[in-house]
Amino acid sequence: MYLQHFGLREFPFSITPDTSFFFSSDGSREALNTLLIAARTGEGFIKITGEVGTGKTLLCRKLMASLGPDFYVAYIPNPYLEPAGLFMELAIELGLEAGQDEHPNQHKLLKSVSNRLMELAADGKRVVVCLDEVQAMPIETLEALRLLTNLETEKRKLLQVIIFGQPELEYKLNHPSIRQLKQRITFDYHLGPLTRSELDYYLHHRLVVAGFQGGRLFTPWATWVLQRKTQRIPRLVNIVAHKALLSAYGKGKRSVNVVDVLAASNDTAAVRDRRAFSMGTVALLVFLGGCLAALGWVTLI
């Protein structure tokens, strides 16, 4: 594709949550610091929310990579679990054979998990379980999470629970039957989109990580349209930026301009109708870019 054309080792705008591409925006840095502080101080229950595509899964994986060897981390990405299924998944993550039982008994599983947590605590390990997409988790399973936070010694919790979910999770946590669970959330953070000033740095960061060594690849006008179309949501930025690079490559160009970003946006259902631009507006942008280019201020095409 366009890797050799732009001097890249790998695709810079993949939507796979690769921690090597983690961008330390104000929001993601503050969220990560909140998680690290909460984990290291032994807080029992932590919540991170954010709209679709704002980088919750990448943040989760960055957290797991950042915790030291004194932590034992369990990751459960599947939220569609009954309480017994949740305990079974946790047992498997903790390396227990009990988790392989086809007909698990919830009480026995909880006891096995508790014993395993005591063993890890005796070895000086702090256990953290990260659960993704928790807004889709059944109410009864959310209540089962509270049982896990009851596991503790006289000094500290045996298990710290970090949940990641979309904003709908807030409504679910307001359900009367799990009000005790909401009271146990000691730290929480809402992850938002990139700021306008961060988008340029985000694009450059991902390009550099992917091996790019040139100057500005996305023109200022292209970046402006990109932020308008995607509302600076990282996943949408990645999708549109990738397609815009394909558009520029197909024309044999060395930079991405407004026309490439608009073509990419029109090919992406999630942003196609967002902040639409008329052809007259596009023509005006191209004309203005050409005038500024003639003055040596900016390169548009």
Buried (B, 14 or more C-beta within 10 A) or exposed (E): EBBEBBBBEEBBBBBEBEBEBBBEBEBBEEBBEBBBEBBBEEBBBBBBBBBEBBBBBBBBBBBBEBBEEEBBBBBBEEBEBBBBBBBBBBBBBBEBEBBEBEEBBBEBBBEBBBEBBEEBBEEEBBBBBBBBBBBBBBEEBBBBBBBBBEBBEEEEBBBBBBBBBBEEBBEBBEEEEBEEBBEBBBBBBBBBBBBEEBBBBBBBBBBEBBEBEEEBBBBBBBBBBBBBBBBBBBBBBBBBBBBBBBBBBEEEBEBBBBBBBBBBBBBBEBBEEEEEBEEEEBEEBBEBBBEBBEEEEBBBB
